[in-house]
Amino acid sequence: MQEGGKVAIFDGHNDAAQHLAEYREGGRDFLVRSEDGHLDLPRAREGGMIGGLFAMYAKAEHPRQGDFTRTADGYEVRLADPLDAAYARRTIDAQLSALATMVARAGGNIRCATTVDEIEAARRDSAFSIVLHIEGAEAIDADLDGLARLYARGLRSLGLVWSRPNIFGHGVPFAYPRSPDTGPGLTDAGKALVRACNELGIMLDAAHLNERGFWNLAAISTAPIVATHACAHAICAATRNLTDRQLDAVRATGGVVGFNFSVSEVRPDGHRDPDMPIETVVDHLSYLVERMGDDHVALGSDFDGALMPVPLRDASHLPNLIDALRARGFDDATLRKIAFDNWMRVFRQSWR
C-alpha cells in the first residue's frame, strides 16, 4: 500500500511512447498533465501508478483503409500487412531515443529500469519506473541481429508479434466473436527467437499471438508464459483474448495475464462502447482470478492504445478499479499481488 490508502500499481502495458512530444510533432509532454490521451506522469501519480512496461511499436507506414467490417453478431478487421524491417528498425530506434530524452529531461523523477531492484529503489525514492517493451519483433532480423543490442539499450520485454504476420509468427486479426486459432504457429525463426530471449533474459509476451503460436511458445520457453494485456475469451469471445485452456497454461508455468482495460476485449458483447459500469470490469477480472488464482493476474491497461471504459478513462482514475475490487471482497494482500507483486515475481523469474 501507499500513503493515503492508494495501492502502488505497476502497469503491464501502455502505448505512451508513440505519443511523446520527443517522438512526433504535436505529441504530448509526458511530464505535464494533459486532458488528452490516458497517461502522463502527473495523472499516473494521481492514480497510484508507479511504473509500467512502455511499448514501442511500429505502425503501418502506409495505413490501409476500409479494413473494418461490421458483421451480424460482431466485427472483423482484415489482418494487417507485414512491415518492412528497415522501417520498423528506424521507428523503434526513434522511440528508444525519444524515451531516453524524456527520461533525461525528467531530472530523476523517471528512471528506466532493467531489474526488479531498480524498480523497487525508484519506488522508495518516489520516482516512476519505465521498463522497455517492444510490441512486434519486426525490428529484429531472422538471424536475430540486433537482439543483443536492444537488450543492451534496456529492452526487457518482447512481444513476438502484433496483430499481423512477421518472420517469427502470426498475430491474431481483430474479430468478435472468433476463436484465437486463426493461423499457423511460430516459424523456425520464431522458435529460435524464443530460445534467444530465454537465454538473454528478455520476458516474452504472448499478447496478440495466435493460439498455435501460443502453444509453440509454451512448449519451448523455459520462462513463465506472460500476456501483458489480454482478457478471458470465455467472457468476451474476441480473438485477442485467451481461452480457458490458455489461461490454465499460463497458471501452470507460474505466469501472469495483465488484465486489459480495452472495452472491446472486456465487454461480453464486444462492443466499442466505453459507457460501461466498473462492475463489468470487475466481473471480468474476477473471472481471471477465479480461473487462475490471484498469483497469476495483474494489470495491463493498454493506456494510450485502446478505448478505455469511462470509469477508467485515464491513469488518474485507477483508484476506481481498486475501490471496486475492494468492495467486491478483494483483500489488501490480493490487491497488492494484482497491482504490483505479481509483475515483480515474473520479472525476477524471466530476467537475468
FIBA-149316 format. One record per atom (N, C-alpha, C, O): x, y, z. Coordinates in steps of 0.2 Angstrom, whole numbers, plus 2048, in hexadecimal, padded with zeros to 3 digits. Each point is the difference from the previous one (the first is absolute). Example, Ala and Ser with C-alpha at 12.3 -4.5 7.8 and 13.67 -1.06 7.14 Angstrom:
2
8427E48277FC8068008048068008057FF8037F98067F98048068017FC805803803806801
//
This chain:
352
8047FA8007FC8068008048068008068008027F88067FC8038068007FC8058057FB7FE8028098077FF7FD8058057F98027FD7FF8017FA7FC80180B7FA8027FE7FB7FB7FD7FB8017FE8077F88037FC7FB7FE8007FD7F97FD7FB7FE8078097FE8017FE7F98047FA8008057FE8047F97FD7F78047FA7FE8068027FB7FE8037FB8087FB8068058017FB7FF7FC7FA7FF7FA8018008097F97FF7FC7FA8058007FB8038057FF7FF7F57FF8057FF7FB7FC7FE7FA7FD7FA8008038097FA7FB7FF7FB8047FC7FA8068027FF7F77F97FF8037FB7FB8018027F98037FD7FC7F98098028008027F97FD8077FF7FA80180280A8037FB7FD8067FD8048027FA8057FD7FE7F78077FE8038037F98028078018008037FA80280080B8028078018068027FC8008067FE8047F58018068027FC7FF8037F98038047FD7F77F98007FE8027F97FD8078007FF8037FB80080080B7FD8078008048058037FE8068028097F88008048058038028067FB8017FF7FA7FF8078098028067FC8077FF7FE8028037FA8037F98098067FF7FD8007FB7FA8058007FD7F67FD8027FF7FB7FB7FD8037FA8027FE7FA7F88058077FD8037FA7FD8078017FF8028058018017F57FD8078017F98008027FC7FC7FE8038098077F98008037FF7FB8057FA7FF80380B7FD7FF7FF7FB8058008048078008068017FE7F68047FF8028078078008048047FC7FF7FC8098068068018057FE7FB8057FB8018048087F97FD7FF7FB8058008038077FD7FE8058078087FC8018028077FB8058028008028067FB8007F57FB8058027F97FD7FF7FF7FC7FC7FD8058097F97FE8007FC8027FA8008067FE7FD7F57FE7FC8027FA7F97FD8017FF7FB8047FD8077F87F97FE8007FF7FB7FA7FB7FD7FF80B8037FD8007FB7FA8037F98028048008057F97FB7F88037FA8017FF7FD8077FB8038038097F87FF7FF7FD8068058018067FF7FF8068078027F78067FF8058058067FF8028017FB80080280B8068048018027FF8077FC7FD8048098067FE8037FF8067FB8038067FF7FD8057FF8097FA7FB8038057FA7FB8017FE7FF8067FF7FF7F57FA7FC8018027F98027FC7FD80480A8007FB8027FA8038018018077FD7FB80480680A7FE8008018087FA8018037FF7FD8067FC8067F77F98018037FD7F98017FC7FF8058057FD7F67FD7F98008047FB8047FD7FA8018098078028047FB8038047FC7FC8037FB8027FE8077F88047FC7FB8078028018028067FF8027F58038078028018057FD7FA8068018017F77FC7FA8057FE7FB7FC7FC7FB7FA7FE8018098007FA7FD7FB7FB8047FE7FA8068037FF7F87F87FE8037FE7F97FE8057FB7FA8017FF80B8027FE7FE8057FB8027FD7F98057FE7FE7F58017FE8017FD7F98028047FB7FE8067FF8077F87FD8028037FA7FE7FC7FA8007FA8017FD8097FA7FC7FD7FB8008047FA8008068008017F67FA8008037FA7FA8007FC7FD7FA7FF7FF80B8017FA8007FC8017FF7F88068017FE7F57FE7FF8017FF7F88028067FD7FE8068028077F97FA8038067FD7FB8047FB7FF8067FF7FD7F57FE7FA8037FB7FA7FC8027FE7FB7FE7FE8088077FA7FD8037FB7FE7FA7FF8057FC7FE7F58057FB7FF7FB7F98038037FF8028067FC7FE7F57FA8038027FB7FA7FF8017FC7FC7F98058077FA7FB7FF8017F98037FD7FB7FD8088048088017F98027FB7FE8057FF7FA8017FD80A8027FB7FE8057F97FE7FD7FE8047FB7FF7F78077FA7FE7FD7FB7FE8068027FC8047F98077FC7FB7FE8057FC7FA7FE7FD8007FA8037FB80A7FC7FA7FF7FA7FF8037FE8058047FE7F67FB7F97FF8038018008087FB80380380A7FA7FF8007FF8088078038028017FF8068028057F68078038038038047FB7FE8047FC8097FB8038048037FB8067FC7FE8027FB8048018077F78067FD7FD8058067FE7FD8057FD8097FA8048058057FD8057FC7FC8037FB8037FE8077F78057FC7FC8078008038028058028017F57FE8078008038048057FC8018007FA80380380B8058067FD8057FC7FC8027FB8018018097FA8067FE7FC8068008048018038058047F97F98078008038038067FF7FE8047FC8077FE8098048068008067FF7FC8037FB80080080A7FD8078007FE8048018067FF8048048067F77FC8058008068048068018018028068018017F58048068007FC8068038028048057F87FD7F97FB8058037FF7FE8078008058047FF7F57FE7FE7FE8078068028048008038068067FC7F88068018048018088018028028057FD8027F68008078007FB8028058028058057F87F97FB7FB8028058017FE8078008048048037F67FD8017FE8078068048038008028058057FF7F68068048037FE8078018028038057F98007F87FE8078017FC8008078008058037FC7F67FE7FC8008068057FE8067FF8038068067F97F98057FF8068038078018018028068018027F58048068017FB8058048028048047F77FC7F97FC8058037FF7FE8087FF8058048007F57FE7FF7FE8078068028048008038058067FC7F88078028038008078028028038057FC8017F68008078007FB8038058028048057F87F97FB7FB8028058027FE8077FF8048058047F67FC8037FE8078058058028008028068058007F68058048027FD8078028028038057F97FF7F77FD8078027FC7FF8067FF8068037FF7F48007FC8008068048018067FD80180680A7FF7F98048028068007FB8068008038067FF7F77F98007FB8057F97FE8027FF7FB8047FC8087FA7F97FF8027FE7F97FC7FB7FD8028088027F87FF7FA7FC8067FC7FF8058037FF7FB7F78028067FB7FF7FE7FB7FC7FB7FD80080A8017FB7FF7FA7FC8037FA8058068018027F67FA7FE8027FA8058027FA7FC7FC7FE7FB8097FE8078017FA7FD8007FA8058017FA7FE7FE8088088007FB8057FA8018057FE8068008007F58047FB8018058038058057FC80480380A7FB7FF8038048058008087FE7FF8048048027FD7F67FF8077FD7F98038017FF8058027FC7F67FC7F98038017FF8018077FD8058028057F78037FF8008078038078037FD8038048097FE7F98048068037FD8067FD7FF8058047FE7FB7F67FD8067FD7F98018057FE8068017FF7F58007FA8018048018038077FC80480280A7F98018018038078028087FF7FF8048058047FE7F58028077FF7FA8047FD8018067FE7F97F78017FA8037FD8028027F97FD8057FE8077F77FF8018017F97FC7FB7FC7FE7FB8028008077F87FC7FB7FB8057FC7FC8058027FD7F97F88028047FB7FD7FE7FE7F97FA7FF7FF80A8017FC7FE7FE7F98047FA7FF8068008007F77FB7FE8037F97FD7FE8007F87FB8017FE80B7FE7FE7FF8017F97FD7F97FD8037FB8027F88067FA7FD7FA7FD7FF8027F87FF8057FF8027F67FD7FE8007F97FA7FC7FE8007FA8027FB8097FB7FA7FC7FE8017FF7F97FE8047FB8047F68038017FD7F98088017FF8038058007FF7F57FE8088007FF8028017F98067FE7FE7F78067FE8028027FA8078037FF8038007FB7FF80380A8068048008067FB8018068028007F97F88018057FB8018007FB7FA7FB7FE7FE80B8017FF8017FC7FA8007F88028007FE8067FF7FE7F57FF7F98018067FD8038007FB8048068087FB8067FD8038018038078057FF8037F68058007FF8038068068058018018028068018017F58058068007FC8058037FA8027FE8098018077FD8068037FC7FE8077FF8058048007F57FE7FD7FE8068048028067FE8038058087FB7FA8058028068018088018018028057FF8017F58018078007FA8038048008058047FA7F97FA7FA8038038007FE8087FE8048048047F67FE8017FE8078058058037FE8028068078007F78058048037FD8078018028048047F97FE7F87FD8078007FA8008057FD8058018027F58027FB7FF8067FA7FC7FE7FC8008058037FD7F67FA7FC7FE8007FA8058057FC8007F58038037FF7FB8057FA7FC7FE7FE7FB8047FE8077F77FA7FD7FF7FE8007F88018057FD7FD7F68007FF7FF7F97FA7FD7FE7FF7FA8027FD8097FA7FA7FC7FD8027FE7F98028047FC7FE7F58038027FD7FA7FD8037FA8038017FB7F68018067FC8037FA7FC8058037FE8008067FF8047F67FA8048017FB7FD7FB8017FA7FE7F98098017FB7FC7FC8018017F97FC8037FC80A7FA8028027FF7F98057FA7FF8037FF8067FE7FF7F48067FB8008068038008018067FD8047F68058078027FF8047FA7FF7FE7FB8008098068008047FA7FE8007FB8068037FA7FF7FB8088078007FC8067F97FC8018017FB8037FA8087FB7F97FD8017FB8047FE8018047FB7F97FA8077FA8047FE7FC8028057FE7FD80580080A7FB7FB8038057F97FE7FE7FF7FE7FA7FD80380B7F97FF7FF7FD8067FC8018068027FB7F97F97FC8067FE7FB8028057FD7FC80480180A7FD7FA8028047FA7FE7FE7FE8027FA7FE7FA80A7F97FE7FE7FD7FE8068027FE8057F78027FA7FB7FE8067FA7FD7FC7FD8047FC8007F78068037FB8048047FB7FC7FE7FE7FA8088008088047FC7FC8057FD8058028038058007F77F98057FC8048078047FE8018037FB8047FC80A8078037FF8047FB7FC8068017FE7F77F98008037FB7FB7FF8027F97FC7FE7FD8088078017FF8047FA8067FE7FA7FF8037FB8067F98078057FF7FB8057FC8028007FD8058068037F78067FB8028038038067FF8068028057F68018048018068078047FF8018037FA8037FD80A8078038008047FD7FA7FF7FA7FF80480A7FE8057FD7FB8067FE8038018008068047FD7F68067FD8038048068038038008057FD8067F88038068027FD8028078038038047F67FD7FC7FD8018068027FC8068008028068007F87F98027FB8058078028038027FF8058038027F68078028028008078048048018047F78037FA7FF8078047FE7FE8078038048057F97F87FC7FE7FE8078067FE8048018028058027F97F88067FD8048058068018038008057FE8047F68058068017FE8048068048038047F67FF7FC7FD8048058017FD8078018038057FD7F77FB8017FC8078078008028018018068047FF7F58078008028028078038048008047FA8057F88028078027FC8028068038048047F77FA7FD7FC8028067FB8067FE8008048037FE7FB7F77FA8047FE7FA7FD8007FF7FA7FE7FC8098067F97FD8017FD8007F98008057FD7FC7F58027FC7FF7FA7F98018017FD7FE8058008067F77F98028007FC7FD7FB8018007FA7F97FC8087FC7FC7FC7FA8047FE7FC7FE7FC8038098067FB8047FD8008017F98068017FD7F57FF7FF7FF8007F98037FA7FC7FF8007FA8037FB80A8027FA7FC7FB7FB7FF7FB8008058047FD7F67FB7FB7FF8017FA8048057FF8037F57FD7FD8007FA8058067FB7FE8037FE8057FE8017F58057FB7FE8078028028047FD8037FD80A7FC8068038028018008088067FE8027F58038018007FF8088027F98028048008047F97FB7F98027F98028077FF7FE8047FC8047FF8067F78078007FE8048038058057FD8037F98097FF8048048058007FC8078057FF8037F57FE7FF8007FC8068047FA8008037FE8057FE7FF7F58047FA8008078018008047FC8027FE80A7FC8078027FF8038048068067FE8027F78068008028058058027FD8077FC7FC8028098068018027FE8077FE8058058017FF8067FC8067F87FD8068047F97FF8017FC7FD7FC8018078097F98008017FD8037F98028047FD7F87FA8027FC8027FA7FC8078027FD8008068048057F77FD8078017FC8027FB8028007FA7F88038077FD8047FB7FF8078047FC8018048078047F98018068047F98048007FE8048047FE7FB7F77F98037FF7FB7FC7FD8008007F97FC7FC80A7FB7FC7FD7FB7FE8068018028057FA7FB7F87FA7FF8057FE7F87FE8037FD7FD7F78028067FD7F97FF7FC7FF7FB7FB8037FF8067F87FC7FC7FF7FA7F97FD8027FB8017FD8057FC8097FA7FD8037FB8068017FA7FE8008088078027FC8068027FE8047FA7FB8027FE80B8007FE7FF8047FA8047FC7FA8067FF8007F67FF7FB8037FB7FB8038047FA7FF7FE7FA8068068088048047FB8067FC7FF8037FC8058008047F58067FD7FF8068018048047FC8017FC80A8028068038048007FC8078058018037F57FC7FF8007FD8068027F98018007FD7FB80180180B8037F98017FB7FB8027FC8028048047F87F97FB7FB8028027FE8078058018027F67FB8018017FD8068067FC8008047FF8057FD7FD7F68067FB7FF8068048008057FE8037FB8087FA8068048008018038078068008027F58028018018038078037FB8048048028057F97F87FB8037FA8048077FF7FF8047FF8047FF8027F58077FF7FF8048068038057FF8027F88077FE8048058038017FF8078058018037F67FD8008007FE8088057FB8018048008057FC7FB7F78047FA8018088028008047FC8037FD8097F98078027FF8028058058068028007F68008048018058057FF8077FD8038058037FA7FC7F78008067FD7FA8058027FD7FF8058028067F77FC8058027FC8037FA8038007FA7F78018067FC8047FB7FF8078037FD8018058058047F77FE8078027F98027FD7FF8007FA7FD80180B7F98017FE7FF8077FC8038058027FB7FA7F87FF8057FB7FA8048017FB7FD80080580A8007FA8048017FC8017FA7FB8038008087FC7FA7FD8017F97F97FE8007FE7FA8017FD80A7FE7F97FF8017FE7FA7FB7FC7FC8028068047F87FE7FA7FC8037FA8017FE7FB7FE8078048078027FA8037FD7FE8078007FB8027FD80A8017FE7FF8077F87FF7FF7FE7FB8047FE8097F87F97FF8007FE7F97FD8037FE7FB7F97FF8097FD7F97FD7FE8017F98007FB7FC7FD80A8027FD8017F98058037FB7FE8007FA8088018088058027FC8008077FD8038027FB7F88028077FE8067FD8068058028038008057FE8057F68058068027FB8058038008067FD7FE7F98097FC8058038038018077FF7FB80480480B7FE8038018067FB8018068028008067F88017F87FB8018067FE7FA8037FB7FD7FE8098018067FF7F98048028018078058048027F77F98038028018078067FC8028027FB7FD8018088088067FC8037FF7F98028057FC8007F58038017FE7F98028017FB7FB8027FA8017FD8087F88027FC7FB8077FE7FF8027FA7FF80280B8038077FF8008027FB8058047FB7FF7F98068078027FC8067FE7F97FF8037FB8027F78047FB7FD7F97FE8057FC7FC8027FB8018018097FA8057FC7FB8067FF8048037FA7FF80080B8048067FE8047FF7FB8058057FC8017F68048027FE7FB8058007F97FD8027FB8037FC8047F78007FA7FD8077FD7FF8017FA80180480B7FD8077FE7FF8027FD8078047FB8007FB8098058027FE8077FD7F98028047FC8037F68037FC7FD7FA8018037FA7FC8017FB8038008067F78037FB7FC8077FE8018027FB80080280B8018087FF8018028018078067FD8017F78068038038018078038078008028037FB7FE80080B8028078008088018008028068008017F57FF8088007FE8018027F98068017FE7F57FE7FE8018007F97FC8057FC8008007F97FD80580A7FD8067FD8038068028018018068008037F58038078027FC8057FB7FB7FE7FE8088088017FC8057FC8058027FA8068008017F68007FA8038027F97FC8057FC7FD7FD7FC8028098067FB8047FE7FF8017F97FA8017FE80B8007FE8008027F97FE8088007FE8027FB80480180A8008088008038027F98057FE7FE7F88077FF8028047FA8007FB7FA8038027FB7FA7F88068007FB7FA7FA7FD7FF7FF7FD7FB7FC8058097F97FD7FF7FB8058038018058037F87F97FB7FB8048037FF7FD8077FF7FA80280180B8037FF7FE8077F98018037FC8047FD8027F88077F98018048008078038058028037F58017FD8008078038028008088048048017FB7F78038028008078087FF8008038028058007FC7F68088007FF8038047FB8047FD7FC7F98098038018037FA8078037FF8028027FB8027FE80B8078027FF8037FD8077FD7FD80480A8047FC8047FD8067FD8038078017FC8057FD80A7FB7FE8038067FA7FC8037FF8018067FD7FB7F67FA7FD8028027F98027FB7FC80280B8027FF8017F98027FE7FE8077FE7FB80180180A8047FD7FE8067F97FE8007FE7FD8047FE8057F67FA7FD7FF8007F98007FB7FC80380A8017F98007F98008027FD8067FD7FB8038088078018027FE8067FA8008057FF7FB8047FE80A7FD7FA8018047FA7FB7FF7FD7FD8048028027F57FB7FB7FE8027F98027FC7FC80280A8027FD8037FA8017FF7FF8087FE7FA80280480B8028007FF8077F87FF8027FF7FC8057FD8087F87F97FF8027FD7F97FE7FB7FE8038087FF7F87FE7F97FE8037FB8057FE7FA7FF8068088058037FB8058077FF7FF8037FB8048018087F88077FF7FF8048038067FF8068018057F68038038038058078037FE8028007FA80180480B8068047FE8057FB7FD8048037FC7FD7F78078067FC7FE7FF7FE7F88048007FC7F57FF8037FF7FE7F98008067FB8038007FB7FB8068078018067FC8078027FF8028027FB8037FC80A8078027FF8037FB7FB8048027FC7F97F88048037FB7FB7FE8027F98048017FB7F58018047FE8027F98038067FE8018017FA80080480A8028077FE8088007FF8028047FC8017F88088088018008047F98018047FF7FB7FA7FD80A8057FB8018007FA7FB8067FE7FF7F58017FE8007FB7FB8058017FA8037FC7FD7FD80B8018048027FB8087FF8028047FD7FC7FD80580A8078008038027F88008067FF7FE7F67FD8048027F98008027FD7F98057FD8007F68057FC8027FD7F98068037FD8047FD7FC7FD80A8058068037FE8067FC8038057FF7FC7FB80080A8067FC8038017F97FD8067FE7FF7F57FF7FF8007F97FD8028017F98037FB7FD7FC80A8008018017F88078037FF8037FE7FB7FF8078098068047FE8067FD8038007FC8048068067F98067FD8028048068048067FF802
//
